Structure formats: structure tokens, C-alpha cells
Amino acid sequence: MPVRLKKLIGTFLLVALVIVYALVATIVAVAQLAESGPLVHFIYFLLGGLVWILPAMVIIKWMGTPPRA
């Protein structure tokens, strides 16, 4: 697969990942954290704000791999 096509697909995947992840994280926060204290909210959003980086790193690594011969 050409590098330019991989980067285009990867860009769309990253945008979709961020949108879906933000929606899911917000839905979980609203449903589960309504009665929780501020410390629980802080920890949830701190971890939730970092967890999306793992799948994004996989996508970015895939985008950067050279094409096979």
C-alpha cells in the first residue's frame, strides 16, 4: 500500500478514534460518575485523557511503516 494512502486512511482513523472515544468517555462519565466526588472525577478524566493515546500510537506506527517490496 502506498505511503500516501496509508497516511490518508490513518488520518481518518485517528479522527474517528478521537470522536468515538470522546463520546464513549463522556457517556460513561455521565452515567457512572454522577454521584462521585471531585477526586474520582479528576482521576477518571486524567486516565481517560491518556488512554486514547495507546490506540493512536498503533495507528501512527502503522502509518509510518514503509511499504513492502
GIQUI-V24778 format. One record per pair of residues at least 4 apart in sequence whose ideal C-beta (glycine too) atoms are under 7 Angstrom apart, sorted by the first residue. I is the first residue (numbers start at 1). J is the second residue. D is the distance in whole Angstrom. If there is no record, write none. Layout:
BEGIN
i,j,d
I,J,D
I,J,D
END
This chain:
BEGIN
i,j,d
1,5,6
1,6,5
1,67,6
2,67,6
3,7,6
3,67,6
4,8,6
5,9,6
6,10,6
6,62,7
6,63,5
7,11,6
7,63,5
8,12,7
9,13,6
10,14,6
10,59,5
10,60,7
10,62,6
10,63,4
11,15,7
12,16,6
13,17,6
13,59,5
14,18,6
14,56,6
14,59,6
15,19,6
16,20,6
17,21,6
17,52,7
17,55,6
17,56,6
17,59,7
18,22,6
18,52,7
19,23,7
20,24,6
21,25,6
21,52,5
22,26,6
23,27,6
24,28,6
25,29,6
25,48,5
26,30,6
27,31,6
28,32,6
29,33,5
29,44,6
30,34,7
33,40,6
33,41,6
33,44,6
36,40,4
36,41,6
38,42,6
39,43,6
40,44,6
41,45,6
42,46,6
43,47,6
44,48,6
45,49,6
46,50,7
47,51,6
52,56,6
53,57,6
55,59,7
56,60,6
57,61,6
58,62,6
59,63,6
60,64,6
61,65,7
END
